[in-house]
């Protein structure tokens, strides 16, 4: 899983400052577009050979695209918007094999639908809470970062151990961590801690993506029926 907040400081002198409402509007509009692109490429990835045969290459390409987004976004380059769609398209492709595994279960389509619905409900509920409470959730950042590092290390270990119980624990922890990041990133956006729509979009996109993957893994492990 990727750290959703590896963003450099942005100089306020590069472009005229946007109002809070402009930042929110631009970020959510862009987020909607990136999620739509990921949904399309994820569906296409189910039937493509490349995501199955070259997952490491695909992830390296996605990380390269993410790096390009961070650089062009920090410079507020016009290339930032095309690059964010390249990145989210590649991330969608990488989901293809995971979706294919889930859809092999007798109730696979139901599990995918429940994961999508659950992700949407959690994101909406936490976003509304962050808006209404007006609290600064940045204090959670350090705890979430430590938790994320532990989850990443546990995921690497379980790649070799192949322990279903550990994988379930990792997915549950990831669900909590990225729920917390939704609060942090939404708070950063509405309180002016992040004024770049491109960068806040990437943060929220990664929160949602990882939340969906965690939910999908949990629901598959708990509800999956092979008959």
N, C-alpha and C positions, 0 to 999 in steps of 0.2 A: 504494500500500500504506500501511497505517496504522501509526503508531508504537504498539506494544503496551503501552507503559509510561508514559502521560501522566498518572499518578495523583497527586492531591494527598496531603499528609500527613494521617494519620488521628489524631485525638485519642484516646488510650486511655481518656479519662474519659467518653466518650459512652455506652458500654455495657460490661457486665462482660466481662473478657477471656476469650477462648475458648482452650481447650487446643490444642496443636499437632495432636493427632489429630482434634479437632472441626473445625478449620479445613480440614484435608486432606479429611475426609469430606464436609463441606458443599461444598467447592469442586469435588471430583470428581463428586459427585451433581448439582450444578448444571451442571457442564460437560457431563455426559452428556445432560441435558435440553436444553441449548442446541444441542448438535450434532444431536440428534434433530429439533428444530424446524427447524434450518437445512436438514437433509436433506429434510424434507417440503416446505418452501417452495421449495427449489431445484428439486425435481421438478415442483412446481406451476408454477414460473416458466418452465419450458420451453414450456409451452403457453399462457402468458398474454401478452397484447399489451403490457401496461404496461412490463415490464422492457426490451423491445426499443425501444419508442417513446420512453420517458422515462428513460434510464439516469442522466442527471445529476440529475434530480429524485429518483430512487430513492436515489442515493448521498447527496444532501443530507439526505433524510429519515433515512437510516441514521446519518449523522454527528450529526444532531440527537438521535436516540435514544441514541447513544453518550454525548453530552454529558449527557443526562438521567440515564443510568446512573451516570456519574462523580459527578454532583452528589448524586443520591439515595443512591448507595452510600457516598460519603464521610460523609453524614449518617446512615447506617444507617437510612434510611427504609424502611417497608414497601413503598413503591412501587418500590424498586430491583429486586426480583425480577420483577415484571411488565415493567418497562422493559427488563431484559436480554433477555427473550424477544421483546419487540418489536424490539429491535436485531438480534438474531441471526436473527429471521424475515426482516427486511428484507435482511440480508446474504445469506441463502439465496436470496431472490428475485433478487438481483443476479447470482447464479451461473447462473441459468437460461439466458441466452443463450450463455454460455461452454460449458456442458454441451451445449446444442443443437448448437453448431458442432462439438464433438468427436464427438457421436453421429452426425453426417453421414458420418463416415469409415466404411469397410467394417468396420474393427475398433474402432469407437468405444466400444461397450460394454466391450470388453476393456481399452481404455485407461483408461476411468473406473474400472473395477474395480481395475486395477493401481495407479492413483493413490490410491485409497482404502486399499488394502492397504499400499502403501508408506508413506503418511502414518501409518497405525496402527502399523506396525512401527517407524518412526523415532521416533515419539512415545513408544512403550512402551520402546524400547531406551534412549533418552536419559533418560527419567524414572527408569528403574531404575538407570542409571549415576549420576545425581545423588543418588538415595537411598542407594545402596551406598557411594559414594565419600565422602559427607558433606562434600564440598568446597564452599567458598564461590565460586560462579562470578560473583559480582558484578563482578569485575575485567574481565569481558568486555563489560560494559555500554557503556563508552565506544567501544570498537572497533565493536561492533554498531550503535551509533547512527550513527556516521560512515558505515559501510557502508550502512545503511538510507537515509540522506540521499542518498548517491551513487546508489543504486538508484532512488529516487523521481525524482531529477533526470534520470537516464538514461531512465526510463520516459516522462517528459514529453517529452524530446527525441525519443524514438523514436515518439511519437504523431504527430509531423510527418514524421520521416525514413522510417518504415516499413521498417526494415532487419531482415530475419529473423535474421541472425547476431547483431545487437545484442540482439534480443528473447530469443534463446536464452541469451546471456550474462547478461542481466538475470535470467532465470528461474533459472539455475544459481546466481547470487550470492544471490538471494532464498532458495533452498533452504538454502544454508549459513547465512545470517543468521538465519533463523527456527528452524533447528535449534539454533543457539547461544542464541537467546532461550528455547527450551524448557529448556535447562540453567539459564539465569539465573533464569527465573521459578519453576521447580521448586525450585531452591536457596533462593530468597526465601521460598517457602512453608514448606519444611520447617525452615529455620533461623530463622524468626520475623521475617524482614525485611518481610513483608507479612502482616498479621493480619486482613485483611478478606476473607472468602470471595468476596464479590461482585467486588471489584476483581481478585483473583488469577484468578478465573474468566474475566473479560474478557481478561486478558493471555494466558492459556493458549488461550482460544478463538481469538484473533487469530493466535497462533502457529500453531495447527493449520490454520486457514483459509488463511493465506498459504502455508503449507507445501504444502497440497493443491493450491492454484492453481499454484504453481511446478512441482510434480511433473506436474500435468496438462498444462501448457504444454510441458514438456520431453518428456514421453512422446508427445504429439501431434506435435511437430516431428520426433521421431526415429523414430516407429513408424507414424504415420498413413498409411493406404492408402485412396486414393479409388476404386479399382476394386472 
